[in-house]
């Protein structure tokens, strides 16, 4: 008899969920009422997408990318009882405690949030002479204490692991350039104190076009990795340069528990790619970009939140054991 997959994390029986549609054979499926957050949920918002959510209290909290009608990239707090219907605050996040050299707000986008030990850590793409990884922590989603930027410009997609590894904080990132990066590999870094980052290790590069075209130009980590008995489950995005521009899809990989820069398996097919009208049409067409997930270890359910066409927010569902099996069965490693 096969051993049941062990999944770490807090029990979350109240997480959002919708059963797989009748007749569907998809490993992940979209919520039938997508998008769950429209572009105009705030009085000043042009778009709301690429955002992070976590369990909080008896419901959920999140940090949301809300580009305003000046097209300035801002971060806002939001709360929800069910993970589907969100109340996002009109005022953007005000960071406190940052050194004056890095504390001046320029822009911020694509946040991730995770609970480690006794507080929530937030990472985002922070403007400091170009894009880099900003860091902060909060305990109440009211006061956000800014830390030092993790890396030099240029870098994006800073995604922390939900616990220390070998006694150190751990983060995935994607070194890049100052524009619409036509390249990108995923790297792993460690820190003893959330200030000094080192022990940089290469995780994986874009795939060869002939092996997996949807991820052949650049890749980047998505939601916080999930610890399982088969390794860290990492949902990540990949980009194809097509005749109609960039196409953003997402797939899955398994990383070694103790040495997460070692890839155990990596899906050849994608899990979700632009297909629905809200993913195909928007400010940036043909984008499905995952930034957060909720999961319940007991049922194995997972809900992945993703930006759609850089305009609105959607959610997709699946079972972690099925995604792990899919990753191993279709692996191109």
C-alpha positions, 0 to 999 in steps of 0.5 A: 500500500502506498504511503500517504503523503505527509503535508506540513502546515496549520489545519485550515478546514475553512479554506476556500474550496470548490470541487473539481467540475464534473468530467474534468481531468485537470490537475488544477481547476479554476473557481467558477466565479473568477475573478474574485477581485475586480480591478476597481475594488478600490475607489483609486485602483486601476488593477488588483493582482499578484497578491499574497494571502495567509490565514489570520485570526478566524479568517484571512489577511493579505497584502495586495498589489493595487496599481492606482489610476496614476499607474503607481504600484502600491501595496494595500492590506485586505481581510476576508472571512472566507478567502473569496470576498475581500475588504481591501483598505483604501489607504496603502501600507505605510512602512515604519522603522526602515533606515532612511537610505532604503525607507523612502517609498518608490514603488512596490509590487508582487508581494508574498507573505509567510508566518515564521515562528512568531510573526508574518514576513512580507517580501515584495519587489521594492524600488531602490535604484531599480527593482530589488527585494524589500522585506518587512514584518508584521504581527497584526497587519496594521504596523509593518516594520521595514527591514533591509532590502535583501539583495542588490538591484536587480531582483524580483520574485522574493519568496521565503520558505515557511520555516528556517532551513539549517537554522537560517531564514531561506528565500528564493529569488530571480535575479533580473535586469531593470526592464521586461527581463528576457531571461531569468533563473531561480536562485536560493539564498540564506540569512542568519538575521534577515539582514545579511544574505548569502550562501547563494545557490542556483536552483533551476533555469528555464527549460529548453524549448523542445522540452517545455516551451511554456517555461523556456524564456524565464521562470520565477517562484510563486507562492510560499513553498509547501513542505511535504514528505516528497520535498518542498512543493514549489508552484512557479511561473514560466514564460514563453515568448510567442508571436503575440508577446509573452505568455505567463503560465504556472507549473510545479516542482519538488525541491529537496527538504534540506538542500532546496537548491536541488530539484527532485522533479519538475513538471513538463506540462503547465498546471494553469495557462491563460485560457479564460477571457479575464486571463487573456484580456487586460492591461497585460494580456496572456498572464496567469501569475501565482503569488499565494496559496492556502492549504489544509494538510488534513484534506490535502486541498490547495487554493492558489491565488494568481494575477490574471492579465495584470488586471484582476485576481483569480483562484484555482484549486487542486489536491496537493497529492495529485500535484506532487504525483503530476510533478513526478510523473511529468518531470523533465529533470 
